[in-house]
Amino acid sequence: MIKKLLMFLMLLSLLVFPVEAGGDYIRWVDFDVSYAALQRALDLDIASRDTEQPVSWIDLLALSAAWSGGGKFQPKTVDKALAALTAGRSLEEQLGAQYRCFAYYQEAYGAVLGGLVGAYAIATTDEYGNQVWTPAYGLKAFSPIAEGYWYNHYDDFGAGRSYGFRRRHLGNDLMGSLGTPIVAVESGTVEALGWNQYGGWRIGIRSDDARRYYYYAHLRKDEPYVKGLQEGSRVEAGQVIGFMGRTGYSTKENTNNIETVHLHFGLQLIFDESQKECDSEIWVDVYNLVRLLSRHRSSVWKNPATGLWERVYPYRDLDAG
């Protein structure tokens, strides 16, 4: 009970007290939602899509977190949240003072997960050679690793790193083979591209709602990116953007100084532009999210006629304006 009270007071401070005048925004997020809870919330969201009371997986997770004082809850708590959201009574009435906690988690989890689920369509070819678009609803974001390519990972967020200075690891390392195609998890705009002594050849992509900054690092030596990619480029979810390597840990460009071939995949949340490059950046643990995204991997191939990487199945985001 004391733990929940302290959590409640902390969340109130995050919501109510700004860092500076006019700066009332969230300044920290611990995203430690279990894979089982993510999966259950997603499945309930999809199942309710065509019912009289569709529910958002973000709301399900936010309500579960408000009850538990954080992300460490079980799928049965998500089921309880579904019952509350479809009970016909307002959440303010059901939660009372805890409603402020729900509002915090709704915004925080919305920043992490917003735009990852929705309506999309994929194209296939019928027996007459015509392109046929098939609409669907569910995960419309993709695993950062293309379909058909092996990788392995574990939850290494927060582990120690010593190159340059002692610091915490702020991403998830996905170990695989040299040259494995890396795809954009979500549609957005390339904000950073080039050499960084810590990340080697890397790409930074900002989501369309500007809340998420995806960081892909340690890309392949000599040919880290697909042709034509540059800062300001528009990329679509599932599009090949680069290739796995082991560059980095060097001030000299194009240097392999990482022992293991892998992709460093990170996710930064941005509630205010002042958080973009500062000492109080918000990086979240994406391990369980990467596990969930493995349900949706992009099938790609290198077109021998053009030398360009393309999707096997063209894709459209039906929620995009």
Contacts in CASP RR format, 6 or more apart in sequence:
PFRMAT RR
TARGET T0000
AUTHOR 0000-0000-0000
METHOD contacts of the structure
MODEL  1
MIKKLLMFLMLLSLLVFPVEAGGDYIRWVDFDVSYAALQRALDLDIASRD
TEQPVSWIDLLALSAAWSGGGKFQPKTVDKALAALTAGRSLEEQLGAQYR
CFAYYQEAYGAVLGGLVGAYAIATTDEYGNQVWTPAYGLKAFSPIAEGYW
YNHYDDFGAGRSYGFRRRHLGNDLMGSLGTPIVAVESGTVEALGWNQYGG
WRIGIRSDDARRYYYYAHLRKDEPYVKGLQEGSRVEAGQVIGFMGRTGYS
TKENTNNIETVHLHFGLQLIFDESQKECDSEIWVDVYNLVRLLSRHRSSV
WKNPATGLWERVYPYRDLDAG
3 69 0 8 1.000
4 69 0 8 1.000
7 69 0 8 1.000
7 70 0 8 1.000
7 101 0 8 1.000
8 69 0 8 1.000
8 97 0 8 1.000
8 98 0 8 1.000
8 100 0 8 1.000
8 101 0 8 1.000
11 100 0 8 1.000
11 101 0 8 1.000
11 104 0 8 1.000
11 105 0 8 1.000
12 100 0 8 1.000
14 26 0 8 1.000
14 27 0 8 1.000
14 28 0 8 1.000
14 104 0 8 1.000
15 24 0 8 1.000
15 26 0 8 1.000
15 100 0 8 1.000
15 103 0 8 1.000
15 104 0 8 1.000
16 24 0 8 1.000
17 24 0 8 1.000
18 24 0 8 1.000
18 25 0 8 1.000
19 25 0 8 1.000
19 27 0 8 1.000
19 274 0 8 1.000
23 272 0 8 1.000
25 271 0 8 1.000
25 272 0 8 1.000
25 275 0 8 1.000
26 104 0 8 1.000
26 107 0 8 1.000
26 108 0 8 1.000
26 111 0 8 1.000
26 269 0 8 1.000
26 271 0 8 1.000
26 282 0 8 1.000
27 271 0 8 1.000
27 275 0 8 1.000
27 280 0 8 1.000
27 282 0 8 1.000
28 282 0 8 1.000
29 108 0 8 1.000
29 111 0 8 1.000
29 112 0 8 1.000
29 269 0 8 1.000
29 282 0 8 1.000
29 284 0 8 1.000
30 70 0 8 1.000
30 71 0 8 1.000
30 284 0 8 1.000
31 71 0 8 1.000
31 108 0 8 1.000
31 109 0 8 1.000
31 112 0 8 1.000
31 284 0 8 1.000
31 285 0 8 1.000
31 286 0 8 1.000
31 289 0 8 1.000
32 70 0 8 1.000
32 71 0 8 1.000
32 72 0 8 1.000
32 285 0 8 1.000
33 61 0 8 1.000
33 65 0 8 1.000
33 71 0 8 1.000
33 73 0 8 1.000
33 109 0 8 1.000
33 288 0 8 1.000
34 71 0 8 1.000
34 72 0 8 1.000
34 73 0 8 1.000
34 74 0 8 1.000
34 288 0 8 1.000
35 288 0 8 1.000
35 291 0 8 1.000
35 292 0 8 1.000
36 74 0 8 1.000
36 75 0 8 1.000
37 61 0 8 1.000
37 64 0 8 1.000
37 71 0 8 1.000
37 73 0 8 1.000
37 74 0 8 1.000
37 75 0 8 1.000
37 77 0 8 1.000
37 78 0 8 1.000
38 57 0 8 1.000
38 61 0 8 1.000
38 288 0 8 1.000
38 289 0 8 1.000
38 292 0 8 1.000
39 75 0 8 1.000
39 292 0 8 1.000
40 75 0 8 1.000
40 78 0 8 1.000
40 79 0 8 1.000
41 57 0 8 1.000
41 60 0 8 1.000
41 61 0 8 1.000
41 64 0 8 1.000
41 78 0 8 1.000
42 57 0 8 1.000
42 117 0 8 1.000
42 138 0 8 1.000
42 139 0 8 1.000
42 292 0 8 1.000
44 55 0 8 1.000
44 57 0 8 1.000
44 60 0 8 1.000
44 78 0 8 1.000
44 79 0 8 1.000
44 82 0 8 1.000
45 54 0 8 1.000
45 55 0 8 1.000
45 56 0 8 1.000
45 57 0 8 1.000
45 60 0 8 1.000
45 117 0 8 1.000
45 138 0 8 1.000
46 117 0 8 1.000
46 137 0 8 1.000
46 138 0 8 1.000
48 54 0 8 1.000
48 55 0 8 1.000
49 137 0 8 1.000
53 85 0 8 1.000
53 86 0 8 1.000
55 82 0 8 1.000
55 85 0 8 1.000
55 86 0 8 1.000
57 113 0 8 1.000
57 117 0 8 1.000
58 106 0 8 1.000
58 109 0 8 1.000
58 110 0 8 1.000
58 113 0 8 1.000
58 114 0 8 1.000
59 81 0 8 1.000
59 85 0 8 1.000
59 106 0 8 1.000
60 78 0 8 1.000
60 81 0 8 1.000
60 82 0 8 1.000
60 85 0 8 1.000
61 71 0 8 1.000
61 78 0 8 1.000
61 81 0 8 1.000
61 105 0 8 1.000
61 109 0 8 1.000
61 113 0 8 1.000
62 102 0 8 1.000
62 105 0 8 1.000
62 106 0 8 1.000
62 108 0 8 1.000
62 109 0 8 1.000
62 110 0 8 1.000
63 81 0 8 1.000
63 84 0 8 1.000
63 85 0 8 1.000
63 91 0 8 1.000
63 102 0 8 1.000
63 105 0 8 1.000
64 71 0 8 1.000
64 73 0 8 1.000
64 77 0 8 1.000
64 78 0 8 1.000
64 80 0 8 1.000
64 81 0 8 1.000
65 71 0 8 1.000
65 73 0 8 1.000
65 101 0 8 1.000
65 105 0 8 1.000
65 109 0 8 1.000
66 95 0 8 1.000
66 98 0 8 1.000
66 99 0 8 1.000
66 101 0 8 1.000
66 102 0 8 1.000
66 104 0 8 1.000
66 105 0 8 1.000
67 73 0 8 1.000
67 77 0 8 1.000
67 80 0 8 1.000
67 81 0 8 1.000
67 98 0 8 1.000
68 77 0 8 1.000
69 101 0 8 1.000
70 105 0 8 1.000
84 91 0 8 1.000
84 94 0 8 1.000
85 91 0 8 1.000
87 94 0 8 1.000
91 99 0 8 1.000
91 102 0 8 1.000
92 99 0 8 1.000
95 101 0 8 1.000
95 102 0 8 1.000
108 269 0 8 1.000
110 211 0 8 1.000
111 211 0 8 1.000
111 212 0 8 1.000
111 269 0 8 1.000
111 271 0 8 1.000
112 212 0 8 1.000
112 267 0 8 1.000
112 269 0 8 1.000
112 284 0 8 1.000
112 289 0 8 1.000
113 289 0 8 1.000
114 209 0 8 1.000
114 211 0 8 1.000
114 212 0 8 1.000
115 140 0 8 1.000
115 141 0 8 1.000
115 186 0 8 1.000
115 207 0 8 1.000
115 209 0 8 1.000
115 319 0 8 1.000
116 139 0 8 1.000
116 140 0 8 1.000
116 141 0 8 1.000
116 186 0 8 1.000
116 293 0 8 1.000
117 137 0 8 1.000
117 138 0 8 1.000
117 139 0 8 1.000
117 140 0 8 1.000
117 141 0 8 1.000
118 137 0 8 1.000
118 138 0 8 1.000
118 140 0 8 1.000
118 318 0 8 1.000
118 319 0 8 1.000
119 135 0 8 1.000
119 136 0 8 1.000
119 137 0 8 1.000
119 138 0 8 1.000
119 140 0 8 1.000
119 317 0 8 1.000
119 318 0 8 1.000
119 319 0 8 1.000
120 135 0 8 1.000
120 136 0 8 1.000
120 137 0 8 1.000
120 138 0 8 1.000
120 140 0 8 1.000
120 315 0 8 1.000
120 316 0 8 1.000
120 317 0 8 1.000
120 318 0 8 1.000
120 319 0 8 1.000
121 133 0 8 1.000
121 134 0 8 1.000
121 135 0 8 1.000
121 136 0 8 1.000
121 315 0 8 1.000
121 316 0 8 1.000
121 318 0 8 1.000
122 133 0 8 1.000
122 134 0 8 1.000
122 136 0 8 1.000
122 313 0 8 1.000
122 314 0 8 1.000
122 315 0 8 1.000
122 316 0 8 1.000
123 131 0 8 1.000
123 132 0 8 1.000
123 133 0 8 1.000
123 134 0 8 1.000
123 313 0 8 1.000
123 314 0 8 1.000
123 315 0 8 1.000
123 316 0 8 1.000
124 131 0 8 1.000
124 132 0 8 1.000
124 134 0 8 1.000
124 313 0 8 1.000
125 131 0 8 1.000
125 132 0 8 1.000
126 132 0 8 1.000
131 314 0 8 1.000
133 316 0 8 1.000
135 318 0 8 1.000
139 292 0 8 1.000
139 293 0 8 1.000
139 295 0 8 1.000
139 296 0 8 1.000
140 237 0 8 1.000
140 296 0 8 1.000
140 317 0 8 1.000
140 319 0 8 1.000
141 185 0 8 1.000
141 186 0 8 1.000
141 237 0 8 1.000
141 293 0 8 1.000
141 296 0 8 1.000
142 183 0 8 1.000
142 184 0 8 1.000
142 185 0 8 1.000
142 186 0 8 1.000
142 237 0 8 1.000
142 238 0 8 1.000
142 293 0 8 1.000
142 296 0 8 1.000
142 297 0 8 1.000
142 298 0 8 1.000
143 183 0 8 1.000
143 185 0 8 1.000
143 290 0 8 1.000
143 293 0 8 1.000
143 294 0 8 1.000
143 296 0 8 1.000
143 297 0 8 1.000
143 298 0 8 1.000
144 174 0 8 1.000
144 182 0 8 1.000
144 183 0 8 1.000
144 185 0 8 1.000
144 216 0 8 1.000
144 263 0 8 1.000
144 265 0 8 1.000
144 290 0 8 1.000
144 293 0 8 1.000
145 151 0 8 1.000
145 174 0 8 1.000
145 180 0 8 1.000
145 181 0 8 1.000
145 182 0 8 1.000
145 183 0 8 1.000
145 263 0 8 1.000
145 297 0 8 1.000
146 180 0 8 1.000
146 181 0 8 1.000
146 182 0 8 1.000
146 183 0 8 1.000
146 240 0 8 1.000
146 297 0 8 1.000
146 298 0 8 1.000
146 299 0 8 1.000
146 300 0 8 1.000
147 297 0 8 1.000
147 298 0 8 1.000
147 299 0 8 1.000
147 300 0 8 1.000
148 297 0 8 1.000
148 299 0 8 1.000
149 176 0 8 1.000
149 177 0 8 1.000
149 180 0 8 1.000
149 181 0 8 1.000
150 176 0 8 1.000
150 177 0 8 1.000
151 174 0 8 1.000
151 175 0 8 1.000
151 176 0 8 1.000
151 180 0 8 1.000
151 263 0 8 1.000
152 174 0 8 1.000
152 175 0 8 1.000
152 176 0 8 1.000
153 172 0 8 1.000
153 173 0 8 1.000
153 174 0 8 1.000
153 175 0 8 1.000
153 287 0 8 1.000
153 290 0 8 1.000
154 287 0 8 1.000
155 172 0 8 1.000
155 285 0 8 1.000
155 287 0 8 1.000
155 288 0 8 1.000
156 169 0 8 1.000
156 171 0 8 1.000
156 172 0 8 1.000
156 173 0 8 1.000
156 287 0 8 1.000
157 168 0 8 1.000
157 169 0 8 1.000
157 170 0 8 1.000
157 171 0 8 1.000
157 172 0 8 1.000
157 285 0 8 1.000
157 286 0 8 1.000
157 287 0 8 1.000
158 168 0 8 1.000
158 169 0 8 1.000
158 170 0 8 1.000
158 285 0 8 1.000
159 168 0 8 1.000
159 169 0 8 1.000
160 166 0 8 1.000
160 167 0 8 1.000
160 168 0 8 1.000
160 169 0 8 1.000
161 167 0 8 1.000
161 168 0 8 1.000
161 169 0 8 1.000
163 198 0 8 1.000
163 249 0 8 1.000
164 198 0 8 1.000
170 266 0 8 1.000
170 283 0 8 1.000
171 215 0 8 1.000
171 264 0 8 1.000
171 265 0 8 1.000
171 266 0 8 1.000
171 267 0 8 1.000
171 283 0 8 1.000
171 285 0 8 1.000
171 286 0 8 1.000
172 264 0 8 1.000
172 265 0 8 1.000
172 266 0 8 1.000
172 285 0 8 1.000
172 286 0 8 1.000
172 287 0 8 1.000
172 290 0 8 1.000
173 262 0 8 1.000
173 263 0 8 1.000
173 264 0 8 1.000
173 265 0 8 1.000
174 244 0 8 1.000
174 262 0 8 1.000
174 263 0 8 1.000
174 265 0 8 1.000
174 290 0 8 1.000
175 260 0 8 1.000
175 261 0 8 1.000
175 262 0 8 1.000
176 244 0 8 1.000
176 261 0 8 1.000
176 262 0 8 1.000
176 263 0 8 1.000
177 244 0 8 1.000
177 261 0 8 1.000
178 220 0 8 1.000
178 243 0 8 1.000
178 244 0 8 1.000
178 245 0 8 1.000
178 246 0 8 1.000
178 261 0 8 1.000
179 220 0 8 1.000
179 243 0 8 1.000
179 244 0 8 1.000
179 245 0 8 1.000
180 243 0 8 1.000
180 244 0 8 1.000
180 263 0 8 1.000
181 240 0 8 1.000
181 242 0 8 1.000
181 243 0 8 1.000
181 244 0 8 1.000
181 300 0 8 1.000
181 309 0 8 1.000
182 216 0 8 1.000
182 219 0 8 1.000
182 240 0 8 1.000
182 241 0 8 1.000
182 242 0 8 1.000
182 243 0 8 1.000
182 244 0 8 1.000
182 263 0 8 1.000
183 237 0 8 1.000
183 238 0 8 1.000
183 239 0 8 1.000
183 240 0 8 1.000
183 241 0 8 1.000
183 298 0 8 1.000
183 300 0 8 1.000
184 205 0 8 1.000
184 214 0 8 1.000
184 235 0 8 1.000
184 236 0 8 1.000
184 237 0 8 1.000
184 238 0 8 1.000
184 239 0 8 1.000
184 241 0 8 1.000
185 214 0 8 1.000
185 237 0 8 1.000
185 238 0 8 1.000
185 293 0 8 1.000
186 205 0 8 1.000
186 207 0 8 1.000
186 208 0 8 1.000
186 212 0 8 1.000
186 214 0 8 1.000
186 237 0 8 1.000
187 207 0 8 1.000
187 208 0 8 1.000
187 234 0 8 1.000
187 235 0 8 1.000
187 236 0 8 1.000
187 237 0 8 1.000
187 317 0 8 1.000
187 320 0 8 1.000
188 205 0 8 1.000
188 206 0 8 1.000
188 207 0 8 1.000
188 208 0 8 1.000
188 234 0 8 1.000
188 235 0 8 1.000
188 236 0 8 1.000
189 205 0 8 1.000
189 206 0 8 1.000
189 208 0 8 1.000
189 232 0 8 1.000
189 233 0 8 1.000
189 234 0 8 1.000
189 235 0 8 1.000
190 203 0 8 1.000
190 204 0 8 1.000
190 205 0 8 1.000
190 229 0 8 1.000
190 230 0 8 1.000
190 231 0 8 1.000
190 232 0 8 1.000
190 233 0 8 1.000
190 234 0 8 1.000
190 235 0 8 1.000
191 204 0 8 1.000
191 205 0 8 1.000
191 206 0 8 1.000
191 213 0 8 1.000
191 231 0 8 1.000
191 232 0 8 1.000
192 202 0 8 1.000
192 203 0 8 1.000
192 204 0 8 1.000
192 231 0 8 1.000
193 202 0 8 1.000
193 203 0 8 1.000
193 204 0 8 1.000
193 225 0 8 1.000
193 229 0 8 1.000
193 230 0 8 1.000
193 231 0 8 1.000
194 200 0 8 1.000
194 201 0 8 1.000
194 202 0 8 1.000
194 203 0 8 1.000
194 224 0 8 1.000
195 201 0 8 1.000
195 202 0 8 1.000
195 253 0 8 1.000
195 254 0 8 1.000
196 202 0 8 1.000
196 217 0 8 1.000
196 248 0 8 1.000
197 248 0 8 1.000
197 249 0 8 1.000
197 250 0 8 1.000
197 251 0 8 1.000
198 217 0 8 1.000
198 248 0 8 1.000
198 249 0 8 1.000
199 217 0 8 1.000
199 218 0 8 1.000
199 247 0 8 1.000
199 248 0 8 1.000
199 249 0 8 1.000
199 264 0 8 1.000
200 217 0 8 1.000
200 218 0 8 1.000
200 219 0 8 1.000
200 247 0 8 1.000
200 248 0 8 1.000
200 249 0 8 1.000
200 250 0 8 1.000
200 255 0 8 1.000
201 217 0 8 1.000
201 218 0 8 1.000
201 219 0 8 1.000
201 220 0 8 1.000
201 221 0 8 1.000
201 224 0 8 1.000
201 225 0 8 1.000
201 247 0 8 1.000
201 248 0 8 1.000
201 254 0 8 1.000
202 215 0 8 1.000
202 216 0 8 1.000
202 217 0 8 1.000
202 218 0 8 1.000
202 219 0 8 1.000
203 215 0 8 1.000
203 216 0 8 1.000
203 217 0 8 1.000
203 219 0 8 1.000
203 225 0 8 1.000
203 229 0 8 1.000
203 241 0 8 1.000
203 242 0 8 1.000
204 213 0 8 1.000
204 214 0 8 1.000
204 215 0 8 1.000
204 216 0 8 1.000
205 213 0 8 1.000
205 214 0 8 1.000
205 216 0 8 1.000
205 235 0 8 1.000
205 241 0 8 1.000
206 212 0 8 1.000
206 213 0 8 1.000
206 214 0 8 1.000
207 213 0 8 1.000
207 214 0 8 1.000
208 320 0 8 1.000
210 270 0 8 1.000
211 269 0 8 1.000
211 270 0 8 1.000
211 271 0 8 1.000
212 267 0 8 1.000
212 268 0 8 1.000
212 269 0 8 1.000
212 270 0 8 1.000
213 267 0 8 1.000
213 268 0 8 1.000
213 269 0 8 1.000
213 270 0 8 1.000
213 276 0 8 1.000
214 265 0 8 1.000
214 266 0 8 1.000
214 267 0 8 1.000
215 264 0 8 1.000
215 265 0 8 1.000
215 266 0 8 1.000
215 267 0 8 1.000
215 268 0 8 1.000
216 241 0 8 1.000
216 242 0 8 1.000
216 263 0 8 1.000
216 264 0 8 1.000
216 265 0 8 1.000
216 266 0 8 1.000
217 248 0 8 1.000
217 263 0 8 1.000
217 264 0 8 1.000
217 265 0 8 1.000
218 244 0 8 1.000
218 245 0 8 1.000
218 246 0 8 1.000
218 247 0 8 1.000
218 248 0 8 1.000
218 258 0 8 1.000
218 262 0 8 1.000
218 263 0 8 1.000
218 264 0 8 1.000
219 225 0 8 1.000
219 242 0 8 1.000
219 243 0 8 1.000
219 244 0 8 1.000
219 245 0 8 1.000
219 247 0 8 1.000
219 263 0 8 1.000
220 242 0 8 1.000
220 243 0 8 1.000
220 244 0 8 1.000
220 245 0 8 1.000
220 247 0 8 1.000
221 245 0 8 1.000
221 246 0 8 1.000
221 247 0 8 1.000
221 254 0 8 1.000
221 255 0 8 1.000
221 256 0 8 1.000
222 254 0 8 1.000
223 243 0 8 1.000
224 242 0 8 1.000
224 243 0 8 1.000
224 245 0 8 1.000
224 247 0 8 1.000
225 241 0 8 1.000
225 242 0 8 1.000
225 243 0 8 1.000
226 240 0 8 1.000
226 241 0 8 1.000
226 242 0 8 1.000
226 308 0 8 1.000
226 309 0 8 1.000
227 308 0 8 1.000
229 235 0 8 1.000
229 241 0 8 1.000
229 242 0 8 1.000
235 241 0 8 1.000
236 315 0 8 1.000
236 317 0 8 1.000
237 298 0 8 1.000
237 315 0 8 1.000
237 317 0 8 1.000
238 298 0 8 1.000
238 300 0 8 1.000
238 311 0 8 1.000
238 315 0 8 1.000
239 298 0 8 1.000
239 311 0 8 1.000
240 298 0 8 1.000
240 300 0 8 1.000
240 309 0 8 1.000
240 310 0 8 1.000
244 261 0 8 1.000
244 262 0 8 1.000
244 263 0 8 1.000
245 256 0 8 1.000
245 258 0 8 1.000
245 261 0 8 1.000
245 262 0 8 1.000
245 263 0 8 1.000
246 256 0 8 1.000
246 257 0 8 1.000
246 258 0 8 1.000
246 259 0 8 1.000
246 260 0 8 1.000
246 261 0 8 1.000
246 262 0 8 1.000
247 254 0 8 1.000
247 255 0 8 1.000
247 256 0 8 1.000
247 257 0 8 1.000
247 258 0 8 1.000
248 255 0 8 1.000
248 256 0 8 1.000
248 257 0 8 1.000
248 258 0 8 1.000
249 255 0 8 1.000
249 257 0 8 1.000
249 258 0 8 1.000
250 257 0 8 1.000
265 286 0 8 1.000
265 290 0 8 1.000
266 283 0 8 1.000
266 286 0 8 1.000
267 283 0 8 1.000
267 284 0 8 1.000
267 286 0 8 1.000
267 289 0 8 1.000
268 276 0 8 1.000
268 281 0 8 1.000
268 282 0 8 1.000
268 283 0 8 1.000
268 284 0 8 1.000
269 275 0 8 1.000
269 282 0 8 1.000
269 283 0 8 1.000
269 284 0 8 1.000
270 276 0 8 1.000
270 282 0 8 1.000
271 282 0 8 1.000
275 281 0 8 1.000
275 282 0 8 1.000
298 311 0 8 1.000
298 315 0 8 1.000
299 311 0 8 1.000
299 312 0 8 1.000
299 313 0 8 1.000
300 309 0 8 1.000
300 310 0 8 1.000
300 311 0 8 1.000
300 312 0 8 1.000
301 309 0 8 1.000
301 310 0 8 1.000
301 312 0 8 1.000
302 308 0 8 1.000
302 309 0 8 1.000
302 310 0 8 1.000
303 309 0 8 1.000
303 310 0 8 1.000
END
